[in-house]
Structure formats: structure tokens, C-alpha cells
Amino acid sequence: GTMVDQEDSLQDEEELERIKHCVLLWDKSVVPEQARAIFEGEDMITVMTFIARHPSHSDRLVEVSLGTLANICAAVPALSSSVTVMRSLDAPHSVPTSDSSLPLDQGPPSTASLTHIVLHQILFSSDDPASLAEAYRLITACLGNGDHNTKEIWINALFNTDESQGSHASHPPPIQQTLSLLNNSLDLTLIDRIVDLLSNVLFFFPHTHPLLVACPVAILPVLVESLDTVRDRHDPGGELSYQIVSIMHSIMYPLGKEHGATLTLDRPLLSHMGQQLARLALLQCNDDIAMQAITLQTLCLLARKYLSGDLDVPGSGTSVPLLDLLGLSEYEDLKSKLEACHQAPSAEDDWDRHDDNYGEDDEGEEDARKRDQQQIVRMAAANLLEILFARKHITEK
């Protein structure tokens, strides 16, 4: 009893000291000069060792260690490529020196790469939302700031099984675990970090990238579920909902027969998507012009993809009204709400009311953005009125 308790207490105190030290590094690493100093010094070895030996350490220590690496990549973008190729630095000869910002991969073959530790160990073993959130922030920082080769390293590691295990890989590709976490987590910070990663993946890689071809089928249903979760958890300001809808739009926009990439959605999912988008645009966020613009645009895109045959809905038959397919027939005032959006006054009407004393240039830029968004809302509303109500819409599929 007593000896074991003393040992546990000593270990707890040592872990507490490690956490305090790493929290200091975490704070310092947001400053570019400090970030570079940490990267080139002994502290980098310490941080990498804590990450490499994550099962032996507390969630809090793993979180701040990952956060420090993410800060370094954000503060000094040029280091993202160097951080990506690092391996667990237990071998003394792989210690980075001040005259070289790139630690060479000289460790024994058994040392794990950072991509392996983060994507194939931490993502699958950790159940701590804060640690996972920092892991995804690190991945996104490397993807966003790294060179082309760095981006390819992460995208390949994200979408493939662990090649070091050969045909005996113990885990599915990390992207599947990522979508599972997105689907099941109730932690808004973790959801935000994953959504941010998906946005970056879609931004930096063309939809024709071999690894992204199967993306829409896997990601869209999860995004639909996430929108429900975000709504239930009271997304402050609707920023996360906006990001999720933007990803939906980015995924669907390039799909088409001419690219040989059509999309198949089951009818309940299509209806649920239609209801979500209509609710966000016309009920929940009707005073948020940016949200209205992206949601009405995406709803219009969904309808057009179906009518053009780029979106296949098995079992929809040949005589199902589009309003029913999109789950919109229950909205009795849908037409009047769309007409109100179409006829909304322009921001130009208020152009002369601005006080010249308040950041004229910035205000003008903001007004221009708002006018563009109002124009998108009016055009999308007009298109939806035409698609849903002006024609006698029994779809001919």
C-alpha cells in the first residue's frame, strides 16, 4: 500500500511538472522567434518524446505537446515541412542542431514518424476530445503551411492504411476514423477542428485527386449528421454550421456526368439535407445574409444536380415531386419566404448612411461583400422558385 501510493504520488508530481513546462512552451510557441527557438533546441526533443510515448502520459500533457507543435507550424509556416518528416527522437544522433532547421531521418527503422504517431496511434487510441482537437489542428497546420510534398505526405497518410503494417494493417484509413469521430462527437471544438481539416483538404486538393474520388459518398452523410449535432449544441454565431454547409457545396459542385463523377444519395438523406438547408436559410438564420447565401446556393445546387441526372436517388421513381424528394413539402410558407428573399432590398439603398469617421475603406469592403451575398440570395431564391414552383414539377428521371 504505502510504497505504491508514494510512487504514484511521485509520478503524478513529475507529470504535473512536465505539464507546467509544456504549457509554457505552448504559450511561447505562438511567437515566431520563440517557435523557431523551441524547434531548434532540446525542448523539441522533449515535446516529440511526450507525443511518441503518449500511452504513458496524461491526456493533458499529450494535448499541450500536440498544441505546441501545431503552434510552431502556424507561427513559422516554413517549419511545417520539417515537422512533418520528424521521427520520434530517442536516438541521440537525430537531435536537430541550431545550424540545421531540418532534423534528418537518421533514427533506427523502429522510430515512428510523426504522421504515423498522430494518424495511426493517437486518432485511434485517444478518447480525449482536447487531445484529438490539437491533433487535428496540427494536421491542418501542416497541410495548410507545408510545401506540395508535405501536403501529399499528410493526404496519403490520412486516406491510406498504415503501410508499415503491410497487409496486416490493424486500423482502417484515418479518414474513416475522422469521419466516425465527426459523426459521434458532441464536442464542438473537436467538430470544428475536423471540419476545418476537411475544408483544407478540399481547398488544397482537386476533386480529381485519386484519394478524393470516393469522398462525397463517405463525407456527405456525416456532414448531415454533424449539422444536427451542431444545432443541438447551440453553435454560437452559426459559424460551424456555415463551414459545414460550405463543405457540402464544395463537395457537390464539381460532380457531374462530364467528369464521370455522379453521386448517389438515398432518399431519406436527400430529404433530410433539403430540410436542414431550408431551415437554416429561411427560419434559423434568416437575419444572417452570409448563411442565407450559402444555404440557398447549396439547396439550389442540390435540386439542379438531381434534375440534371448528376445526382441519383434510388427508388425515387418517375413521378415523385421534387418538393417531396427534398423534404420541403411540409413547409407551407416556403414559397412566400423564397419570394421575400428574392425581393429583399439591396444594401446599396443604405450606402449613403455610413459615418465617414468609421473605417471607410474597411466598411466599403464589408458593404461590397454584403451586396454580393444579397445578390446570391436573390438569384438562388429566384432559381428555387423557378425550379420548385414555376414548372409543373413531376421529375422525369
Disulfide bonds with the S-S distance in Angstrom:
none
